[in-house]
Amino acid sequence: MLIKEDDIPALARGCAVLGTGGGGDVRTGSLAARRAIQAHGGVPLITLADLPEDALILPLSGIGAPTVSHEMIHSEDEPKRIAEEAERIFGRAPAAVMSSEIGGGNGVAPVAWAAQLGLPLLDADGMGRAFPEVQMVSMYVAGLPADLVIMSDVAGNVVTIRPVDGLWSERLARAVCVAAGSSALMADYVLTAAQARGAVIEGTVTRAIAVGRSTEQTADPLGALQDELGARRLITGKLTDVERRTSGGFVRGSAVIEGTGADRGRTLTLELQNENLVALEDGRVRAIVPDLITVVDTETAIAVQTESLRYGQRVTVLAWACDPLWRTVKGLETAGPAAFGYDLDYVPVEELA
Amino acid sequence: MLIKEDDIPALARGCAVLGTGGGGDVRTGSLAARRAIQAHGGVPLITLADLPEDALILPLSGIGAPTVSHEMIHSEDEPKRIAEEAERIFGRAPAAVMSSEIGGGNGVAPVAWAAQLGLPLLDADGMGRAFPEVQMVSMYVAGLPADLVIMSDVAGNVVTIRPVDGLWSERLARAVCVAAGSSALMADYVLTAAQARGAVIEGTVTRAIAVGRSTEQTADPLGALQDELGARRLITGKLTDVERRTSGGFVRGSAVIEGTGADRGRTLTLELQNENLVALEDGRVRAIVPDLITVVDTETAIAVQTESLRYGQRVTVLAWACDPLWRTVKGLETAGPAAFGYDLDYVPVEELA
């Protein structure tokens, strides 16, 4: 498949849904992807089977607070500087770009980065959603060594980190990101096609496009989206309180939705850290990370990202199961409730009342 | 010359004097240097003339707040990891270690790093003193590109920065340092012997040893030191107020010395940022960066580093001329009063009343 300009709106809508509020602004990513396709042509979407065993895959993502990346568009130079540094280190040029996280702008922008580099995009990512911290990727859960991070910022700096582990990777990359103005482009877990087997989540670009297409040309976008995702509806109502603060390269906060219509009298509270992490009702968990929780516009079923939450919006909160990888012991250690500082047990969303 | 264990005390005393309060704790550096010489033997001290044109020089320094580096001793692994990364990048191993700053522990510890790497130490440095920020080196003033910084911390992480300029180099290196616990080992301006000519300050290891030796076996250490340095005495008195705070990887603060004896009734205030930057008396500048200002024990003439300033100490403040490089336009732009946020003109210490 060739990703063309008119695929971008569906991809962007799907990535916003899979982003659970985060992953960077999809509008910025869409704009970059459309411009790059206009300049360089469509981007071939390939699978792991299309690549030789030793082909180098460059997983790219923006890192930073969404409220900042919203304002800053990455330049064409950043992927080039990262690809050059990867070639300098590995002795050969990357053969494909991969999205590190399919959620949010980080799922869409890799189309731009691939187009700018003249490379195909791999139909896979490292999360199947969005997560706020850089070690929260499938490659880490699969046990690949977190031994190299390459970053570049809009000023033109290139920083290469050889961390002793994934937590140091996050700590150092985050510090560099904050120093660079809370926004940078990053390659994490540069890997061969052979290493990628079982260590990336395949098919997620195709899935994001399908999720985005599901709400097109239907009288019931919300129902269609719910079916496509296999999601449960936690509440339909009105946003009555939103609290956000940007600190240390993250957006943290909470959002309160008061039920309307059939849900009148109920209140759902979302805890945020770039992404929606926990949905609480009357002190009970209704859904919790790593399962996916997304706020959508009740009428259009378009996802509302964290930075766009506004008082008075009419929204529905959907929740559905994460990739099985995140439900393993290592997966939950990496991105379960405790990894975010919550003293709450993980219970799969389909088992919660 | 071979630097032997019994040269270390004189080197350490000299480096403390040249450190103008900063440059990292000399006790930690001395301990590391003595241990490394015991384990690996003495370190040859060489000059630029001893090196082939394309020999690679590895300028090393600790970066961080002195109050932290005092507590953390760098491991043997850090210089090795940095040398390996330099070899990976340049395709050949470094031929010599150089001190980035001769002041403080950063002037002494390179003896340890050279011994651990089995390399000679170059009789030169990048400051002729100590400065708090990483771009404040002679290589920067000489116009060498600030295009590579290699850092390693005690946890084992290695970070390589390819900054667009010296200010970004400082900003990113400082962020990494803070994330790494406010202490890291750093190679900045890795350069060839050919590039080093005119871009490093030669003879400073020899000078530090001579400064340290000047106070040995004399009835008047203070007078001997003053003569050796060509320094002027700003005040002799008692430390009556010391204010220090560690923030952003720096120690900032001030110290007040009230005159005693012939200086009774006079008060000198020092402004600090790791180093002593300005000496003020009655609102008038008595000495100012980049000229050197050092607090010494009045009786022993041993330098008192910033982190050791204590209420009640009997001290004398000496000030003397910096290397001519720092008095050039580019030198003053880089490390003159304005570079530290002072709205004060630079006047050479010998022209001040």
Boltz contact constraints between the chains, C-beta under 6 A:
constraints:
  - contact:
      token1: [A, 155]
      token2: [B, 164]
      max_distance: 6.0
  - contact:
      token1: [A, 156]
      token2: [B, 164]
      max_distance: 6.0
  - contact:
      token1: [A, 157]
      token2: [B, 163]
      max_distance: 6.0
  - contact:
      token1: [A, 157]
      token2: [B, 164]
      max_distance: 6.0
  - contact:
      token1: [A, 157]
      token2: [B, 168]
      max_distance: 6.0
  - contact:
      token1: [A, 158]
      token2: [B, 162]
      max_distance: 6.0
  - contact:
      token1: [A, 159]
      token2: [B, 161]
      max_distance: 6.0
  - contact:
      token1: [A, 160]
      token2: [B, 160]
      max_distance: 6.0
  - contact:
      token1: [A, 161]
      token2: [B, 159]
      max_distance: 6.0
  - contact:
      token1: [A, 162]
      token2: [B, 158]
      max_distance: 6.0
  - contact:
      token1: [A, 163]
      token2: [B, 157]
      max_distance: 6.0
  - contact:
      token1: [A, 164]
      token2: [B, 155]
      max_distance: 6.0
  - contact:
      token1: [A, 164]
      token2: [B, 156]
      max_distance: 6.0
  - contact:
      token1: [A, 164]
      token2: [B, 157]
      max_distance: 6.0
  - contact:
      token1: [A, 168]
      token2: [B, 157]
      max_distance: 6.0
  - contact:
      token1: [A, 171]
      token2: [B, 179]
      max_distance: 6.0
  - contact:
      token1: [A, 172]
      token2: [B, 179]
      max_distance: 6.0
  - contact:
      token1: [A, 175]
      token2: [B, 175]
      max_distance: 6.0
  - contact:
      token1: [A, 175]
      token2: [B, 176]
      max_distance: 6.0
  - contact:
      token1: [A, 175]
      token2: [B, 179]
      max_distance: 6.0
  - contact:
      token1: [A, 176]
      token2: [B, 175]
      max_distance: 6.0
  - contact:
      token1: [A, 179]
      token2: [B, 171]
      max_distance: 6.0
  - contact:
      token1: [A, 179]
      token2: [B, 172]
      max_distance: 6.0
  - contact:
      token1: [A, 179]
      token2: [B, 175]
      max_distance: 6.0
